[in-house]
Amino acid sequence: MLITKKGQVTIPKHIRDAADIAPGSEMTCSLEGSWIVTTLAGTGVKDDRRTKLKVAAARVRGSFSTKFQQIGADEIMGFIRGEDSAVGR
């Protein structure tokens, strides 16, 4: 592998795929004797994004009035679209 001036290397695609490494994934590097060892840090960026999305969605749901929380998906979509029959208009 070629090392850039900044010390960067490109991990071959087949290895990234096999290790489930996505853009934005974090890795650690350590020196073990004459070996450079890289290890994925945490559970990966995909899980982290899902968790953040779930937390944000729960926060938004919690901010709705009780009446709004009781309505169904079709009514919510109608409300978003500005349809006259949506959410008790």
C-alpha positions as CSV (number, residue, x, y, z in Angstrom):
1,M,0.0,0.0,0.0
2,L,1.1,3.5,-0.7
3,I,1.3,5.9,2.2
4,T,0.5,9.5,1.5
5,K,2.4,12.6,2.8
6,K,-0.2,12.8,5.6
7,G,0.4,9.2,6.6
8,Q,-2.9,8.0,5.1
9,V,-3.5,4.6,3.5
10,T,-6.4,3.1,1.5
11,I,-7.9,-0.1,2.9
12,P,-8.7,-2.3,0.0
13,K,-12.5,-2.6,-0.8
14,H,-12.7,-6.3,-0.2
15,I,-11.3,-5.9,3.3
16,R,-13.6,-2.9,4.1
17,D,-16.6,-4.9,2.9
18,A,-15.6,-8.0,4.9
19,A,-15.0,-5.9,8.1
20,D,-18.1,-3.8,7.5
21,I,-16.1,-0.6,7.5
22,A,-18.1,2.4,6.2
23,P,-17.1,6.0,5.6
24,G,-16.9,7.7,8.9
25,S,-16.1,4.5,10.8
26,E,-13.5,5.1,13.6
27,M,-10.4,2.9,14.0
28,T,-7.5,2.8,16.4
29,C,-3.9,1.9,15.6
30,S,-1.4,0.3,17.8
31,L,2.2,-0.9,17.4
32,E,2.8,-4.5,18.5
33,G,6.4,-5.3,17.9
34,S,7.0,-4.5,14.2
35,W,3.3,-4.8,13.4
36,I,0.9,-2.0,13.0
37,V,-2.5,-3.2,14.2
38,T,-5.8,-1.4,13.3
39,T,-9.0,-2.1,15.2
40,L,-12.5,-0.8,14.7
41,A,-13.6,1.4,17.6
42,G,-17.1,1.0,18.9
43,T,-20.0,-0.6,17.1
44,G,-19.5,1.4,13.9
45,V,-21.0,4.5,12.4
46,K,-24.2,2.8,11.0
47,D,-25.4,1.8,14.4
48,D,-24.5,5.2,15.9
49,R,-26.5,7.0,13.2
50,R,-29.5,4.7,13.8
51,T,-29.3,5.4,17.6
52,K,-29.1,9.2,17.1
53,L,-32.1,9.0,14.7
54,K,-34.2,7.0,17.2
55,V,-33.3,9.5,20.0
56,A,-34.2,12.5,17.7
57,A,-37.5,10.8,16.7
58,A,-38.5,10.1,20.3
59,R,-37.7,13.7,21.2
60,V,-39.9,15.0,18.3
61,R,-42.8,12.6,19.2
62,G,-42.6,13.7,22.8
63,S,-43.0,17.3,21.8
64,F,-46.4,16.7,20.1
65,S,-49.6,17.6,22.0
66,T,-51.6,14.7,23.4
67,K,-54.2,15.2,20.6
68,F,-51.5,15.0,17.9
69,Q,-50.0,11.9,19.4
70,Q,-53.4,10.1,19.1
71,I,-53.7,10.4,15.3
72,G,-52.7,7.9,12.7
73,A,-50.0,8.1,10.0
74,D,-52.5,9.0,7.2
75,E,-53.8,12.0,9.2
76,I,-50.2,13.1,10.0
77,M,-49.3,13.0,6.3
78,G,-52.4,15.0,5.4
79,F,-51.5,17.5,8.1
80,I,-48.0,17.8,6.6
81,R,-49.4,18.2,3.1
82,G,-51.8,20.8,4.2
83,E,-54.9,18.8,3.2
84,D,-58.2,20.3,4.5
85,S,-59.5,17.1,6.0
86,A,-56.4,16.5,8.1
87,V,-56.3,16.5,11.9
88,G,-59.7,18.0,12.8
89,R,-59.6,21.0,10.5
